[in-house]
Amino acid sequence: CPVSLAAPLTFTMLQWTRVYKGSSIFWGNASLDGRLSHLLEGLNVTQVLPLEPPETWARRQQDVNTYLLYFSQLVQLFSKERPINYTQSLCCRLGCQLFPNGTAHSFYEVTLNGTAFLSFHVPNATWERRWPGRDAVAAYAEGELMKWPKTTQDLQHFLNTTCVDILRAQSAGTGKQSSRSHAPLVLGLILGTVALLGMAVGIFLCTGGRC
């Protein structure tokens, strides 16, 4: 469908992780102004739009593959210690919008089993609990995510700078990222799995026991 001239340009990344009996399944996608830009299936991420040169993208692919494999192995380890015989479904939704007047808005939202779990407040780089009540799992995951630069300052930079620069380049018709942005596009995918890692620790260590 044609995009309204008054509508904001949008870059959105979606990542789902399903965990059952120690096994992790990953899938997701990213879209740039309504066009599919990336696909995540299992441990493989592909670039549909040529936003990075082939040699650079090959390195990013390997980074994502390595991290997802590490995540899967960690979940298997936790599952042996604390078996959970039901499915856990995590969804990360992150991205940014660029409005015609030049202002921008960024977001990162996480749901657990279909319920709002955590969100990232971009202006001050803090995680906030959305889980109903004072749940130990959400509190633990929030604390873990606040410990690391990758899930605070780096994530803030990606959403406020890298993501918005992609949209500004798109708006200018160049189709390429601005040279001012030093973080790679795929960092968003990696940060999504970092967030999931923090939540996995909380879920598998806190469920049915103490943190």
C-alpha positions in Angstrom: 0.0 0.0 0.0 1.3 3.5 -0.7 2.7 5.3 2.3 1.1 8.5 3.3 3.4 11.6 3.0 2.4 12.5 6.6 3.2 9.0 8.0 6.6 8.4 9.7 9.3 6.3 8.2 9.7 3.2 10.3 12.3 0.5 10.9 11.0 -2.4 13.0 12.7 -5.6 14.1 10.7 -8.5 15.5 12.3 -11.5 17.2 10.5 -14.5 18.7 12.1 -17.2 20.8 10.3 -20.4 21.9 11.8 -22.5 24.6 10.5 -26.0 25.4 12.2 -28.7 27.4 15.6 -27.2 26.9 15.3 -26.5 23.2 15.2 -23.0 21.7 13.6 -22.1 18.4 14.3 -18.6 16.9 12.6 -16.7 14.1 12.0 -13.1 13.2 12.2 -10.4 10.6 12.9 -6.7 10.1 11.2 -4.2 7.9 12.4 -0.8 6.6 9.6 1.6 5.6 7.3 -1.4 5.0 9.8 -3.4 3.0 11.2 -6.7 4.3 14.9 -6.1 5.1 16.0 -9.1 7.2 14.9 -12.6 8.0 15.9 -14.7 11.0 15.2 -18.5 10.8 16.7 -20.8 13.4 20.4 -19.7 13.7 20.5 -18.0 10.3 19.9 -14.4 9.6 19.7 -13.1 6.0 19.8 -9.6 4.5 17.0 -9.1 2.1 17.8 -5.4 1.3 21.5 -4.6 0.6 22.1 -2.3 3.6 25.6 -3.7 4.2 28.3 -4.8 1.7 28.5 -8.6 1.3 31.8 -9.0 3.1 30.6 -7.0 6.1 27.3 -8.8 6.2 29.0 -12.2 6.2 30.8 -11.3 9.4 27.5 -10.0 11.0 25.8 -13.3 10.0 28.5 -15.3 11.8 28.2 -13.0 14.9 24.5 -13.7 15.2 24.9 -17.4 14.5 27.5 -17.7 17.3 25.4 -15.7 19.8 22.2 -17.7 19.2 24.1 -20.9 19.5 25.5 -19.8 22.8 22.0 -18.8 24.0 20.7 -22.2 23.1 23.5 -24.0 25.0 22.8 -21.8 28.0 19.1 -22.6 28.0 20.0 -26.3 27.8 22.2 -26.0 30.8 19.5 -24.2 32.8 16.9 -26.7 31.8 19.0 -29.6 33.2 19.1 -27.7 36.6 15.5 -26.6 36.6 13.3 -28.6 34.2 10.2 -26.7 32.9 7.7 -28.8 31.2 5.8 -26.1 29.5 6.5 -23.7 26.6 8.0 -20.2 27.2 7.5 -17.7 24.4 9.5 -14.5 24.3 9.0 -11.7 21.8 11.2 -8.7 21.3 9.9 -5.7 19.2 12.3 -2.8 18.7 12.9 -0.1 16.2 12.4 3.6 15.5 10.3 6.1 13.6 11.3 9.3 11.8 8.6 11.9 11.4 8.3 14.5 8.6 9.3 17.3 10.9 12.6 15.6 11.7 11.7 14.3 15.2 12.3 10.6 16.0 10.9 8.0 18.3 12.5 4.7 19.3 11.1 1.7 21.2 11.9 -1.7 22.6 9.2 -3.9 24.0 9.3 -7.5 25.3 6.5 -9.9 26.0 6.5 -13.2 27.8 3.9 -15.8 26.9 1.8 -13.0 25.3 1.9 -10.6 28.3 3.9 -7.4 28.5 7.1 -8.2 30.4 9.7 -5.5 30.0 10.3 -2.3 28.0 13.3 -0.1 27.4 13.0 3.6 28.2 15.3 4.9 25.5 15.9 8.5 26.7 17.6 7.4 30.0 18.6 3.9 28.9 16.7 2.1 31.6 14.6 -1.1 31.6 11.2 -1.0 33.2 9.0 -3.9 34.3 5.6 -4.4 32.7 4.8 -7.8 34.2 1.7 -7.6 36.5 2.5 -7.4 40.2 5.9 -7.7 41.8 7.1 -10.8 39.9 10.6 -12.2 40.9 11.4 -13.2 37.3 10.7 -9.8 35.8 12.6 -8.1 38.7 15.6 -10.4 38.2 15.7 -9.9 34.4 15.4 -6.2 34.8 18.4 -6.2 37.2 20.5 -8.3 34.9 19.8 -6.2 31.9 20.7 -3.0 33.8 24.2 -4.4 34.6 25.7 -4.3 31.1 26.6 -1.5 28.6 25.4 -3.7 25.7 21.9 -3.7 27.1 21.8 -0.1 28.3 24.1 2.5 26.6 24.8 0.4 23.4 21.1 -0.3 23.0 20.3 3.3 23.5 22.9 4.3 20.8 21.5 1.7 18.4 17.9 2.9 18.8 18.6 6.7 18.9 21.5 6.9 16.4 22.0 3.9 14.2 18.3 3.2 13.7 17.4 6.8 13.0 20.3 7.3 10.7 19.1 4.4 8.6 15.7 6.2 8.2 17.4 9.5 7.5 19.4 7.9 4.7 16.2 6.3 3.4 14.4 9.6 3.5 17.3 11.3 1.6 17.1 8.6 -1.1 20.6 7.3 -0.6 19.7 3.9 0.7 22.8 3.7 2.8 23.6 4.3 6.4 25.1 7.6 7.4 28.8 7.5 8.1 28.1 9.1 11.5 26.7 5.8 12.7 29.4 3.4 13.8 27.2 0.6 15.2 26.4 -2.1 12.6 22.8 -2.7 11.6 22.8 -6.3 12.9 23.7 -5.1 16.4 20.0 -4.7 16.9 19.5 -8.5 16.3 22.4 -9.3 18.6 21.0 -6.9 21.3 17.7 -8.6 21.0 19.3 -11.9 21.9 21.3 -10.3 24.7 18.0 -9.1 26.2 16.6 -12.6 25.9 19.7 -14.0 27.6 19.1 -11.8 30.6 15.5 -13.0 30.7 16.4 -16.6 30.3 18.6 -16.3 33.4 15.6 -15.0 35.3 13.2 -17.5 33.9 15.2 -20.6 34.5 16.8 -19.6 37.8 13.7 -18.0 39.4 10.9 -20.1 38.2 10.1 -22.6 40.9 12.9 -21.4 43.2 14.7 -18.4 44.5 16.8 -15.9 42.5 
